[in-house]
Amino acid sequence: MPPAARPASGEGVGCAEGPRGGVWYWVRLVGGRIAAAHVCDPALAQAAALEHVLAGARDEDVAMIVRSFGLSAAGADL
């Protein structure tokens, strides 16, 4: 079988610019089919930072601070 006709196997990483930063993708192919994939949205890093930002915040400022991060629940679910 010529090399071009063999099903692809391997791994790859890609990045696309999103409104809050880079969205990273990792994909593993085995025999031309997706065997595993992972997507990392920048909301995950921002959510981790939120805990530290809120540590010294006054109660009346918490809602404004959380909204200013523009976090997406859909992005965190990735």
All heavy atoms as TSV, in Angstrom:
chain	resi	resn	atom	element	x	y	z
A	1	MET	N	N	0.852	-1.176	0.000
A	1	MET	CA	C	0.000	0.000	0.000
A	1	MET	C	C	0.899	1.239	0.000
A	1	MET	O	O	1.804	1.350	0.820
A	1	MET	CB	C	-0.880	-0.040	1.265
A	1	MET	CG	C	-1.899	1.054	1.319
A	1	MET	SD	S	-2.928	1.023	2.820
A	1	MET	CE	C	-3.940	-0.404	2.514
A	2	PRO	N	N	0.644	2.207	-0.870
A	2	PRO	CA	C	1.448	3.437	-0.887
A	2	PRO	C	C	1.275	4.220	0.406
A	2	PRO	O	O	0.225	4.142	1.049
A	2	PRO	CB	C	0.896	4.226	-2.066
A	2	PRO	CG	C	-0.158	3.411	-2.696
A	2	PRO	CD	C	-0.363	2.179	-1.895
A	3	PRO	N	N	2.299	4.981	0.817
A	3	PRO	CA	C	2.221	5.726	2.091
A	3	PRO	C	C	1.010	6.651	2.187
A	3	PRO	O	O	0.444	6.807	3.246
A	3	PRO	CB	C	3.522	6.533	2.124
A	3	PRO	CG	C	4.424	5.860	1.171
A	3	PRO	CD	C	3.571	5.166	0.147
A	4	ALA	N	N	0.588	7.254	1.090
A	4	ALA	CA	C	-0.537	8.197	1.140
A	4	ALA	C	C	-1.857	7.507	1.434
A	4	ALA	O	O	-2.800	8.129	1.893
A	4	ALA	CB	C	-0.623	8.970	-0.168
A	5	ALA	N	N	-1.947	6.194	1.173
A	5	ALA	CA	C	-3.211	5.481	1.357
A	5	ALA	C	C	-3.357	4.886	2.755
A	5	ALA	O	O	-4.426	4.419	3.106
A	5	ALA	CB	C	-3.336	4.387	0.309
A	6	ARG	N	N	-2.291	4.883	3.553
A	6	ARG	CA	C	-2.364	4.330	4.911
A	6	ARG	C	C	-3.161	5.262	5.822
A	6	ARG	O	O	-3.003	6.483	5.760
A	6	ARG	CB	C	-0.966	4.157	5.492
A	6	ARG	CG	C	-0.223	3.026	4.887
A	6	ARG	CD	C	1.061	2.770	5.664
A	6	ARG	NE	N	1.979	2.125	4.758
A	6	ARG	CZ	C	3.245	2.445	4.617
A	6	ARG	NH1	N	3.778	3.395	5.353
A	6	ARG	NH2	N	3.993	1.802	3.765
A	7	PRO	N	N	-3.978	4.690	6.706
A	7	PRO	CA	C	-4.662	5.541	7.684
A	7	PRO	C	C	-3.655	6.237	8.596
A	7	PRO	O	O	-2.664	5.628	9.014
A	7	PRO	CB	C	-5.518	4.569	8.482
A	7	PRO	CG	C	-5.644	3.358	7.625
A	7	PRO	CD	C	-4.374	3.293	6.807
A	8	ALA	N	N	-3.890	7.475	8.876
A	8	ALA	CA	C	-2.974	8.277	9.688
A	8	ALA	C	C	-3.036	7.884	11.160
A	8	ALA	O	O	-4.089	7.546	11.688
A	8	ALA	CB	C	-3.305	9.752	9.546
A	9	SER	N	N	-1.874	7.937	11.798
A	9	SER	CA	C	-1.773	7.760	13.247
A	9	SER	C	C	-0.783	8.800	13.756
A	9	SER	O	O	0.170	9.142	13.069
A	9	SER	CB	C	-1.270	6.365	13.611
A	9	SER	OG	O	-2.232	5.390	13.269
A	10	GLY	N	N	-1.017	9.324	14.929
A	10	GLY	CA	C	-0.114	10.305	15.516
A	10	GLY	C	C	-0.855	11.267	16.417
A	10	GLY	O	O	-2.026	11.060	16.741
A	11	GLU	N	N	-0.145	12.310	16.837
A	11	GLU	CA	C	-0.711	13.321	17.734
A	11	GLU	C	C	-0.441	14.695	17.162
A	11	GLU	O	O	0.531	14.900	16.440
A	11	GLU	CB	C	-0.080	13.229	19.124
A	11	GLU	CG	C	-0.379	11.948	19.833
A	11	GLU	CD	C	0.193	11.919	21.237
A	11	GLU	OE1	O	0.520	12.986	21.794
A	11	GLU	OE2	O	0.312	10.817	21.788
A	12	GLY	N	N	-1.295	15.638	17.536
A	12	GLY	CA	C	-1.088	17.007	17.092
A	12	GLY	C	C	-1.630	17.999	18.103
A	12	GLY	O	O	-2.521	17.686	18.890
A	13	VAL	N	N	-1.054	19.188	18.092
A	13	VAL	CA	C	-1.466	20.275	18.971
A	13	VAL	C	C	-1.754	21.490	18.102
A	13	VAL	O	O	-1.048	21.755	17.135
A	13	VAL	CB	C	-0.348	20.626	19.980
A	13	VAL	CG1	C	-0.723	21.842	20.820
A	13	VAL	CG2	C	-0.059	19.447	20.878
A	14	GLY	N	N	-2.802	22.209	18.436
A	14	GLY	CA	C	-3.135	23.419	17.697
A	14	GLY	C	C	-3.656	24.482	18.631
A	14	GLY	O	O	-4.024	24.204	19.781
A	15	CYS	N	N	-3.672	25.698	18.149
A	15	CYS	CA	C	-4.162	26.821	18.955
A	15	CYS	C	C	-4.949	27.757	18.054
A	15	CYS	O	O	-4.560	28.011	16.918
A	15	CYS	CB	C	-2.985	27.557	19.592
A	15	CYS	SG	S	-3.499	28.916	20.662
A	16	ALA	N	N	-6.059	28.236	18.549
A	16	ALA	CA	C	-6.861	29.240	17.854
A	16	ALA	C	C	-7.105	30.385	18.825
A	16	ALA	O	O	-7.321	30.164	20.023
A	16	ALA	CB	C	-8.191	28.645	17.400
A	17	GLU	N	N	-7.034	31.599	18.339
A	17	GLU	CA	C	-7.239	32.766	19.203
A	17	GLU	C	C	-8.728	32.937	19.486
A	17	GLU	O	O	-9.547	32.978	18.575
A	17	GLU	CB	C	-6.683	34.015	18.526
A	17	GLU	CG	C	-6.677	35.221	19.423
A	17	GLU	CD	C	-5.770	35.075	20.639
A	17	GLU	OE1	O	-4.771	34.345	20.579
A	17	GLU	OE2	O	-6.077	35.701	21.668
A	18	GLY	N	N	-9.059	33.000	20.758
A	18	GLY	CA	C	-10.428	33.235	21.185
A	18	GLY	C	C	-10.546	34.625	21.790
A	18	GLY	O	O	-9.542	35.333	21.942
A	19	PRO	N	N	-11.740	35.054	22.169
A	19	PRO	CA	C	-11.913	36.402	22.716
A	19	PRO	C	C	-11.191	36.633	24.045
A	19	PRO	O	O	-10.890	37.756	24.403
A	19	PRO	CB	C	-13.425	36.541	22.886
A	19	PRO	CG	C	-13.977	35.179	22.803
A	19	PRO	CD	C	-13.000	34.339	22.055
A	20	ARG	N	N	-10.880	35.564	24.778
A	20	ARG	CA	C	-10.206	35.706	26.075
A	20	ARG	C	C	-8.798	35.127	26.072
A	20	ARG	O	O	-8.186	34.967	27.110
A	20	ARG	CB	C	-11.038	35.034	27.157
A	20	ARG	CG	C	-12.326	35.777	27.423
A	20	ARG	CD	C	-13.199	35.020	28.400
A	20	ARG	NE	N	-14.496	35.600	28.461
A	20	ARG	CZ	C	-15.486	35.346	27.624
A	20	ARG	NH1	N	-15.302	34.505	26.637
A	20	ARG	NH2	N	-16.649	35.937	27.749
A	21	GLY	N	N	-8.295	34.755	24.902
A	21	GLY	CA	C	-6.955	34.180	24.804
A	21	GLY	C	C	-6.946	32.932	23.956
A	21	GLY	O	O	-7.933	32.596	23.310
A	22	GLY	N	N	-5.825	32.239	23.981
A	22	GLY	CA	C	-5.656	31.058	23.138
A	22	GLY	C	C	-6.479	29.875	23.606
A	22	GLY	O	O	-6.549	29.566	24.786
A	23	VAL	N	N	-7.125	29.196	22.656
A	23	VAL	CA	C	-7.844	27.958	22.918
A	23	VAL	C	C	-6.979	26.845	22.320
A	23	VAL	O	O	-6.735	26.817	21.118
A	23	VAL	CB	C	-9.245	27.959	22.265
A	23	VAL	CG1	C	-9.983	26.660	22.568
A	23	VAL	CG2	C	-10.052	29.158	22.740
A	24	TRP	N	N	-6.472	25.963	23.176
A	24	TRP	CA	C	-5.546	24.915	22.753
A	24	TRP	C	C	-6.283	23.603	22.522
A	24	TRP	O	O	-7.211	23.261	23.261
A	24	TRP	CB	C	-4.470	24.711	23.810
A	24	TRP	CG	C	-3.517	25.861	23.843
A	24	TRP	CD1	C	-3.649	27.009	24.566
A	24	TRP	CD2	C	-2.324	25.999	23.088
A	24	TRP	NE1	N	-2.603	27.847	24.321
A	24	TRP	CE2	C	-1.765	27.252	23.406
A	24	TRP	CE3	C	-1.669	25.185	22.174
A	24	TRP	CZ2	C	-0.584	27.700	22.847
A	24	TRP	CZ3	C	-0.490	25.630	21.626
A	24	TRP	CH2	C	0.046	26.875	21.959
A	25	TYR	N	N	-5.839	22.886	21.496
A	25	TYR	CA	C	-6.425	21.601	21.131
A	25	TYR	C	C	-5.316	20.559	21.052
A	25	TYR	O	O	-4.240	20.844	20.534
A	25	TYR	CB	C	-7.085	21.677	19.747
A	25	TYR	CG	C	-8.145	22.723	19.639
A	25	TYR	CD1	C	-7.834	24.034	19.302
A	25	TYR	CD2	C	-9.472	22.400	19.875
A	25	TYR	CE1	C	-8.815	24.994	19.205
A	25	TYR	CE2	C	-10.467	23.362	19.772
A	25	TYR	CZ	C	-10.123	24.655	19.441
A	25	TYR	OH	O	-11.106	25.600	19.346
A	26	TRP	N	N	-5.582	19.355	21.517
A	26	TRP	CA	C	-4.675	18.218	21.368
A	26	TRP	C	C	-5.517	17.058	20.850
A	26	TRP	O	O	-6.615	16.803	21.351
A	26	TRP	CB	C	-4.055	17.849	22.708
A	26	TRP	CG	C	-3.343	16.533	22.701
A	26	TRP	CD1	C	-2.084	16.286	22.238
A	26	TRP	CD2	C	-3.850	15.281	23.146
A	26	TRP	NE1	N	-1.778	14.956	22.375
A	26	TRP	CE2	C	-2.855	14.316	22.927
A	26	TRP	CE3	C	-5.062	14.877	23.685
A	26	TRP	CZ2	C	-3.024	12.983	23.250
A	26	TRP	CZ3	C	-5.228	13.542	24.010
A	26	TRP	CH2	C	-4.214	12.615	23.805
A	27	VAL	N	N	-5.014	16.372	19.814
A	27	VAL	CA	C	-5.751	15.267	19.205
A	27	VAL	C	C	-4.790	14.104	18.958
A	27	VAL	O	O	-3.659	14.308	18.524
A	27	VAL	CB	C	-6.395	15.698	17.860
A	27	VAL	CG1	C	-7.118	14.532	17.206
A	27	VAL	CG2	C	-7.346	16.848	18.067
A	28	ARG	N	N	-5.255	12.884	19.232
A	28	ARG	CA	C	-4.499	11.660	18.914
A	28	ARG	C	C	-5.314	10.855	17.900
A	28	ARG	O	O	-6.491	10.568	18.130
A	28	ARG	CB	C	-4.275	10.815	20.156
A	28	ARG	CG	C	-3.561	9.493	19.818
A	28	ARG	CD	C	-3.367	8.605	21.028
A	28	ARG	NE	N	-2.419	9.265	21.921
A	28	ARG	CZ	C	-2.468	9.165	23.250
A	28	ARG	NH1	N	-3.399	8.448	23.833
A	28	ARG	NH2	N	-1.576	9.778	23.983
A	29	LEU	N	N	-4.668	10.507	16.780
A	29	LEU	CA	C	-5.286	9.665	15.760
A	29	LEU	C	C	-4.669	8.278	15.806
A	29	LEU	O	O	-3.452	8.131	15.931
A	29	LEU	CB	C	-5.044	10.241	14.358
A	29	LEU	CG	C	-5.677	11.580	14.036
A	29	LEU	CD1	C	-5.265	12.020	12.639
A	29	LEU	CD2	C	-7.173	11.516	14.155
A	30	VAL	N	N	-5.499	7.266	15.702
A	30	VAL	CA	C	-5.043	5.882	15.605
A	30	VAL	C	C	-5.806	5.256	14.436
A	30	VAL	O	O	-7.037	5.198	14.464
A	30	VAL	CB	C	-5.295	5.096	16.908
A	30	VAL	CG1	C	-4.918	3.636	16.737
A	30	VAL	CG2	C	-4.545	5.716	18.063
A	31	GLY	N	N	-5.079	4.876	13.425
A	31	GLY	CA	C	-5.715	4.262	12.267
A	31	GLY	C	C	-6.677	5.189	11.543
A	31	GLY	O	O	-7.678	4.739	11.006
A	32	GLY	N	N	-6.390	6.475	11.538
A	32	GLY	CA	C	-7.239	7.443	10.846
A	32	GLY	C	C	-8.472	7.885	11.618
A	32	GLY	O	O	-9.292	8.646	11.118
A	33	ARG	N	N	-8.616	7.430	12.858
A	33	ARG	CA	C	-9.774	7.815	13.683
A	33	ARG	C	C	-9.297	8.530	14.948
A	33	ARG	O	O	-8.228	8.227	15.469
A	33	ARG	CB	C	-10.576	6.577	14.087
A	33	ARG	CG	C	-11.198	5.908	12.889
A	33	ARG	CD	C	-12.050	4.750	13.332
A	33	ARG	NE	N	-12.664	4.137	12.176
A	33	ARG	CZ	C	-13.970	4.106	11.969
A	33	ARG	NH1	N	-14.793	4.619	12.845
A	33	ARG	NH2	N	-14.438	3.528	10.890
A	34	ILE	N	N	-10.115	9.423	15.434
A	34	ILE	CA	C	-9.777	10.145	16.664
A	34	ILE	C	C	-9.880	9.182	17.840
A	34	ILE	O	O	-10.942	8.635	18.121
A	34	ILE	CB	C	-10.703	11.359	16.875
A	34	ILE	CG1	C	-10.498	12.360	15.736
A	34	ILE	CG2	C	-10.435	12.006	18.230
A	34	ILE	CD1	C	-11.458	13.537	15.767
A	35	ALA	N	N	-8.754	8.971	18.522
A	35	ALA	CA	C	-8.708	8.091	19.683
A	35	ALA	C	C	-8.847	8.882	20.982
A	35	ALA	O	O	-9.373	8.384	21.972
A	35	ALA	CB	C	-7.409	7.294	19.696
A	36	ALA	N	N	-8.366	10.123	20.987
A	36	ALA	CA	C	-8.446	10.972	22.174
A	36	ALA	C	C	-8.326	12.423	21.736
A	36	ALA	O	O	-7.687	12.722	20.730
A	36	ALA	CB	C	-7.346	10.626	23.166
A	37	ALA	N	N	-8.940	13.305	22.490
A	37	ALA	CA	C	-8.861	14.737	22.201
A	37	ALA	C	C	-9.046	15.513	23.503
A	37	ALA	O	O	-9.710	15.046	24.426
A	37	ALA	CB	C	-9.926	15.146	21.195
A	38	HIS	N	N	-8.436	16.682	23.558
A	38	HIS	CA	C	-8.574	17.561	24.728
A	38	HIS	C	C	-8.564	19.004	24.247
A	38	HIS	O	O	-7.766	19.368	23.392
A	38	HIS	CB	C	-7.428	17.333	25.708
A	38	HIS	CG	C	-7.480	18.241	26.896
A	38	HIS	ND1	N	-8.401	18.083	27.900
A	38	HIS	CD2	C	-6.755	19.327	27.213
A	38	HIS	CE1	C	-8.217	19.046	28.802
A	38	HIS	NE2	N	-7.222	19.804	28.405
A	39	VAL	N	N	-9.463	19.804	24.783
A	39	VAL	CA	C	-9.537	21.228	24.463
A	39	VAL	C	C	-9.342	22.000	25.762
A	39	VAL	O	O	-9.932	21.671	26.783
A	39	VAL	CB	C	-10.906	21.596	23.844
A	39	VAL	CG1	C	-10.967	23.074	23.511
A	39	VAL	CG2	C	-11.177	20.756	22.612
A	40	CYS	N	N	-8.495	23.017	25.743
A	40	CYS	CA	C	-8.239	23.834	26.926
A	40	CYS	C	C	-8.592	25.286	26.624
A	40	CYS	O	O	-7.934	25.947	25.830
A	40	CYS	CB	C	-6.774	23.712	27.332
A	40	CYS	SG	S	-6.410	24.621	28.838
A	41	ASP	N	N	-9.640	25.746	27.243
A	41	ASP	CA	C	-10.117	27.115	27.078
A	41	ASP	C	C	-9.430	28.014	28.104
A	41	ASP	O	O	-9.176	27.581	29.227
A	41	ASP	CB	C	-11.639	27.129	27.292
A	41	ASP	CG	C	-12.253	28.459	26.986
A	41	ASP	OD1	O	-12.234	29.330	27.877
A	41	ASP	OD2	O	-12.744	28.641	25.871
A	42	PRO	N	N	-9.121	29.264	27.779
A	42	PRO	CA	C	-8.461	30.146	28.742
A	42	PRO	C	C	-9.301	30.414	29.991
A	42	PRO	O	O	-8.779	30.872	30.994
A	42	PRO	CB	C	-8.199	31.429	27.962
A	42	PRO	CG	C	-9.027	31.349	26.749
A	42	PRO	CD	C	-9.308	29.905	26.487
A	43	ALA	N	N	-10.581	30.106	29.957
A	43	ALA	CA	C	-11.425	30.298	31.137
A	43	ALA	C	C	-10.920	29.476	32.315
A	43	ALA	O	O	-11.093	29.869	33.472
A	43	ALA	CB	C	-12.882	29.928	30.828
A	44	LEU	N	N	-10.276	28.340	32.049
A	44	LEU	CA	C	-9.765	27.509	33.141
A	44	LEU	C	C	-8.683	28.233	33.937
A	44	LEU	O	O	-8.684	28.213	35.164
A	44	LEU	CB	C	-9.215	26.198	32.582
A	44	LEU	CG	C	-10.245	25.272	31.954
A	44	LEU	CD1	C	-9.556	24.062	31.325
A	44	LEU	CD2	C	-11.266	24.838	32.976
A	45	ALA	N	N	-7.756	28.884	33.240
A	45	ALA	CA	C	-6.696	29.623	33.927
A	45	ALA	C	C	-7.269	30.831	34.655
A	45	ALA	O	O	-6.853	31.159	35.770
A	45	ALA	CB	C	-5.634	30.067	32.934
A	46	GLN	N	N	-8.232	31.496	34.039
A	46	GLN	CA	C	-8.840	32.663	34.672
A	46	GLN	C	C	-9.633	32.265	35.901
A	46	GLN	O	O	-9.633	32.974	36.911
A	46	GLN	CB	C	-9.731	33.399	33.674
A	46	GLN	CG	C	-8.950	34.025	32.547
A	46	GLN	CD	C	-9.852	34.613	31.489
A	46	GLN	OE1	O	-11.067	34.453	31.518
A	46	GLN	NE2	N	-9.259	35.302	30.541
A	47	ALA	N	N	-10.309	31.133	35.850
A	47	ALA	CA	C	-11.083	30.673	37.007
A	47	ALA	C	C	-10.155	30.376	38.180
A	47	ALA	O	O	-10.491	30.649	39.332
A	47	ALA	CB	C	-11.900	29.447	36.635
A	48	ALA	N	N	-8.979	29.816	37.900
A	48	ALA	CA	C	-8.017	29.536	38.972
A	48	ALA	C	C	-7.509	30.833	39.600
A	48	ALA	O	O	-7.301	30.915	40.816
A	48	ALA	CB	C	-6.852	28.722	38.419
A	49	ALA	N	N	-7.306	31.865	38.797
A	49	ALA	CA	C	-6.829	33.153	39.313
A	49	ALA	C	C	-7.907	33.861	40.128
A	49	ALA	O	O	-7.603	34.624	41.045
A	49	ALA	CB	C	-6.380	34.046	38.161
A	50	LEU	N	N	-9.162	33.604	39.804
A	50	LEU	CA	C	-10.272	34.281	40.483
A	50	LEU	C	C	-10.242	34.057	41.990
A	50	LEU	O	O	-10.492	34.977	42.768
A	50	LEU	CB	C	-11.603	33.808	39.893
A	50	LEU	CG	C	-12.855	34.509	40.365
A	50	LEU	CD1	C	-12.794	36.002	40.051
A	50	LEU	CD2	C	-14.077	33.893	39.719
A	51	GLU	N	N	-9.910	32.857	42.417
A	51	GLU	CA	C	-9.848	32.547	43.850
A	51	GLU	C	C	-8.879	33.483	44.571
A	51	GLU	O	O	-9.169	33.991	45.646
A	51	GLU	CB	C	-9.411	31.096	44.036
A	51	GLU	CG	C	-9.216	30.706	45.479
A	51	GLU	CD	C	-8.672	29.295	45.636
A	51	GLU	OE1	O	-8.561	28.572	44.637
A	51	GLU	OE2	O	-8.348	28.946	46.783
A	52	HIS	N	N	-7.729	33.743	43.969
A	52	HIS	CA	C	-6.718	34.599	44.592
A	52	HIS	C	C	-7.124	36.070	44.552
A	52	HIS	O	O	-6.843	36.820	45.483
A	52	HIS	CB	C	-5.373	34.398	43.908
A	52	HIS	CG	C	-4.896	32.985	43.993
A	52	HIS	ND1	N	-4.435	32.428	45.169
A	52	HIS	CD2	C	-4.844	32.004	43.072
A	52	HIS	CE1	C	-4.119	31.173	44.960
A	52	HIS	NE2	N	-4.352	30.884	43.688
A	53	VAL	N	N	-7.786	36.476	43.489
A	53	VAL	CA	C	-8.227	37.865	43.363
A	53	VAL	C	C	-9.311	38.169	44.395
A	53	VAL	O	O	-9.341	39.251	44.982
A	53	VAL	CB	C	-8.753	38.137	41.932
A	53	VAL	CG1	C	-9.409	39.491	41.837
A	53	VAL	CG2	C	-7.615	38.028	40.931
A	54	LEU	N	N	-10.179	37.206	44.637
A	54	LEU	CA	C	-11.289	37.421	45.575
A	54	LEU	C	C	-10.873	37.300	47.041
A	54	LEU	O	O	-11.649	37.669	47.920
A	54	LEU	CB	C	-12.416	36.434	45.287
A	54	LEU	CG	C	-13.153	36.628	43.966
A	54	LEU	CD1	C	-14.176	35.524	43.776
A	54	LEU	CD2	C	-13.818	37.997	43.912
A	55	ALA	N	N	-9.685	36.819	47.308
A	55	ALA	CA	C	-9.248	36.576	48.697
A	55	ALA	C	C	-9.350	37.825	49.570
A	55	ALA	O	O	-9.769	37.749	50.715
A	55	ALA	CB	C	-7.827	36.037	48.704
A	56	GLY	N	N	-9.009	38.997	49.063
A	56	GLY	CA	C	-9.052	40.198	49.879
A	56	GLY	C	C	-10.170	41.156	49.506
A	56	GLY	O	O	-10.201	42.289	49.985
A	57	ALA	N	N	-11.094	40.712	48.686
A	57	ALA	CA	C	-12.154	41.599	48.189
A	57	ALA	C	C	-13.250	41.813	49.234
A	57	ALA	O	O	-13.540	40.927	50.034
A	57	ALA	CB	C	-12.774	41.025	46.926
A	58	ARG	N	N	-13.833	42.990	49.190
A	58	ARG	CA	C	-14.987	43.266	50.050
A	58	ARG	C	C	-16.212	42.579	49.463
A	58	ARG	O	O	-16.313	42.385	48.251
A	58	ARG	CB	C	-15.233	44.772	50.130
A	58	ARG	CG	C	-14.076	45.512	50.798
A	58	ARG	CD	C	-14.366	46.970	50.921
A	58	ARG	NE	N	-14.742	47.509	49.601
A	58	ARG	CZ	C	-14.789	48.790	49.325
A	58	ARG	NH1	N	-14.521	49.686	50.246
A	58	ARG	NH2	N	-15.120	49.203	48.124
A	59	ASP	N	N	-17.140	42.200	50.322
A	59	ASP	CA	C	-18.331	41.464	49.885
A	59	ASP	C	C	-19.097	42.192	48.778
A	59	ASP	O	O	-19.572	41.568	47.834
A	59	ASP	CB	C	-19.265	41.202	51.070
A	59	ASP	CG	C	-18.689	40.184	52.036
A	59	ASP	OD1	O	-17.773	39.445	51.638
A	59	ASP	OD2	O	-19.165	40.142	53.191
A	60	GLU	N	N	-19.206	43.497	48.896
A	60	GLU	CA	C	-19.989	44.253	47.910
A	60	GLU	C	C	-19.283	44.345	46.547
A	60	GLU	O	O	-19.908	44.679	45.545
A	60	GLU	CB	C	-20.341	45.657	48.418
A	60	GLU	CG	C	-19.151	46.509	48.784
A	60	GLU	CD	C	-18.705	46.381	50.233
A	60	GLU	OE1	O	-19.155	45.478	50.937
A	60	GLU	OE2	O	-17.879	47.214	50.646
A	61	ASP	N	N	-17.997	44.007	46.490
A	61	ASP	CA	C	-17.243	44.072	45.236
A	61	ASP	C	C	-17.157	42.725	44.509
A	61	ASP	O	O	-16.764	42.673	43.338
A	61	ASP	CB	C	-15.823	44.571	45.486
A	61	ASP	CG	C	-15.785	46.009	45.962
A	61	ASP	OD1	O	-16.743	46.751	45.662
A	61	ASP	OD2	O	-14.801	46.383	46.620
A	62	VAL	N	N	-17.533	41.651	45.178
A	62	VAL	CA	C	-17.343	40.309	44.615
A	62	VAL	C	C	-18.079	40.143	43.281
A	62	VAL	O	O	-17.500	39.669	42.300
A	62	VAL	CB	C	-17.766	39.224	45.621
A	62	VAL	CG1	C	-17.823	37.847	44.971
A	62	VAL	CG2	C	-16.810	39.208	46.802
A	63	ALA	N	N	-19.335	40.517	43.207
A	63	ALA	CA	C	-20.110	40.332	41.977
A	63	ALA	C	C	-19.475	41.082	40.807
A	63	ALA	O	O	-19.377	40.551	39.690
A	63	ALA	CB	C	-21.547	40.781	42.173
A	64	MET	N	N	-19.032	42.311	41.033
A	64	MET	CA	C	-18.413	43.097	39.972
A	64	MET	C	C	-17.099	42.456	39.510
A	64	MET	O	O	-16.814	42.380	38.312
A	64	MET	CB	C	-18.139	44.522	40.444
A	64	MET	CG	C	-17.478	45.384	39.380
A	64	MET	SD	S	-16.887	46.957	40.001
A	64	MET	CE	C	-15.627	46.459	41.153
A	65	ILE	N	N	-16.317	41.960	40.449
A	65	ILE	CA	C	-15.037	41.330	40.104
A	65	ILE	C	C	-15.273	40.072	39.275
A	65	ILE	O	O	-14.620	39.855	38.252
A	65	ILE	CB	C	-14.226	41.015	41.371
A	65	ILE	CG1	C	-13.788	42.312	42.053
A	65	ILE	CG2	C	-13.024	40.141	41.044
A	65	ILE	CD1	C	-13.207	42.120	43.438
A	66	VAL	N	N	-16.215	39.241	39.687
A	66	VAL	CA	C	-16.508	38.011	38.955
A	66	VAL	C	C	-16.966	38.331	37.535
A	66	VAL	O	O	-16.509	37.719	36.568
A	66	VAL	CB	C	-17.554	37.163	39.709
A	66	VAL	CG1	C	-18.041	36.010	38.856
A	66	VAL	CG2	C	-16.968	36.650	41.013
A	67	ARG	N	N	-17.852	39.316	37.378
A	67	ARG	CA	C	-18.328	39.703	36.038
A	67	ARG	C	C	-17.203	40.270	35.187
A	67	ARG	O	O	-17.175	40.072	33.973
A	67	ARG	CB	C	-19.471	40.701	36.141
A	67	ARG	CG	C	-20.810	40.044	36.445
A	67	ARG	CD	C	-21.962	40.998	36.228
A	67	ARG	NE	N	-21.896	42.194	37.048
A	67	ARG	CZ	C	-22.381	42.299	38.279
A	67	ARG	NH1	N	-22.971	41.275	38.838
A	67	ARG	NH2	N	-22.272	43.417	38.945
A	68	SER	N	N	-16.255	40.974	35.793
A	68	SER	CA	C	-15.166	41.575	35.028
A	68	SER	C	C	-14.248	40.516	34.413
A	68	SER	O	O	-13.574	40.784	33.410
A	68	SER	CB	C	-14.348	42.529	35.898
A	68	SER	OG	O	-13.539	41.813	36.815
A	69	PHE	N	N	-14.231	39.310	34.959
A	69	PHE	CA	C	-13.430	38.239	34.383
A	69	PHE	C	C	-14.052	37.704	33.111
A	69	PHE	O	O	-13.380	37.075	32.298
A	69	PHE	CB	C	-13.260	37.095	35.404
A	69	PHE	CG	C	-12.061	37.240	36.265
A	69	PHE	CD1	C	-11.985	38.259	37.204
A	69	PHE	CD2	C	-10.998	36.372	36.163
A	69	PHE	CE1	C	-10.874	38.402	38.016
A	69	PHE	CE2	C	-9.881	36.503	36.972
A	69	PHE	CZ	C	-9.813	37.529	37.898
A	70	GLY	N	N	-15.353	37.908	32.917
A	70	GLY	CA	C	-16.032	37.442	31.705
A	70	GLY	C	C	-15.949	35.940	31.509
A	70	GLY	O	O	-15.829	35.457	30.403
A	71	LEU	N	N	-16.031	35.210	32.605
A	71	LEU	CA	C	-15.910	33.757	32.522
A	71	LEU	C	C	-17.113	33.141	31.840
A	71	LEU	O	O	-18.244	33.616	31.963
A	71	LEU	CB	C	-15.744	33.156	33.919
A	71	LEU	CG	C	-14.487	33.584	34.660
A	71	LEU	CD1	C	-14.491	33.010	36.059
A	71	LEU	CD2	C	-13.256	33.145	33.905
A	72	SER	N	N	-16.873	32.063	31.138
A	72	SER	CA	C	-17.921	31.330	30.448
A	72	SER	C	C	-18.030	29.943	31.061
A	72	SER	O	O	-17.046	29.206	31.128
A	72	SER	CB	C	-17.560	31.217	28.965
A	72	SER	OG	O	-18.297	30.202	28.352
A	73	ALA	N	N	-19.221	29.582	31.502
A	73	ALA	CA	C	-19.413	28.240	32.060
A	73	ALA	C	C	-19.159	27.190	30.978
A	73	ALA	O	O	-18.609	26.126	31.249
A	73	ALA	CB	C	-20.823	28.094	32.609
A	74	ALA	N	N	-19.504	27.499	29.745
A	74	ALA	CA	C	-19.260	26.567	28.640
A	74	ALA	C	C	-17.764	26.344	28.444
A	74	ALA	O	O	-17.322	25.225	28.186
A	74	ALA	CB	C	-19.893	27.080	27.356
A	75	GLY	N	N	-16.960	27.382	28.572
A	75	GLY	CA	C	-15.518	27.247	28.428
A	75	GLY	C	C	-14.901	26.436	29.545
A	75	GLY	O	O	-13.979	25.655	29.335
A	76	ALA	N	N	-15.417	26.584	30.743
A	76	ALA	CA	C	-14.885	25.830	31.880
A	76	ALA	C	C	-15.266	24.354	31.783
A	76	ALA	O	O	-14.566	23.503	32.305
A	76	ALA	CB	C	-15.397	26.422	33.188
A	77	ASP	N	N	-16.360	24.030	31.101
A	77	ASP	CA	C	-16.774	22.650	30.946
A	77	ASP	C	C	-15.920	21.871	29.965
A	77	ASP	O	O	-15.968	20.662	29.917
A	77	ASP	CB	C	-18.229	22.558	30.484
A	77	ASP	CG	C	-19.195	22.737	31.630
A	77	ASP	OD1	O	-18.756	22.649	32.790
A	77	ASP	OD2	O	-20.387	22.951	31.368
A	78	LEU	N	N	-15.132	22.577	29.135
A	78	LEU	CA	C	-14.303	21.873	28.170
A	78	LEU	C	C	-13.275	21.079	28.912
A	78	LEU	O	O	-12.802	20.100	28.575
A	78	LEU	CB	C	-13.620	22.857	27.212
A	78	LEU	CG	C	-14.557	23.614	26.299
A	78	LEU	CD1	C	-13.768	24.623	25.481
A	78	LEU	CD2	C	-15.286	22.674	25.355
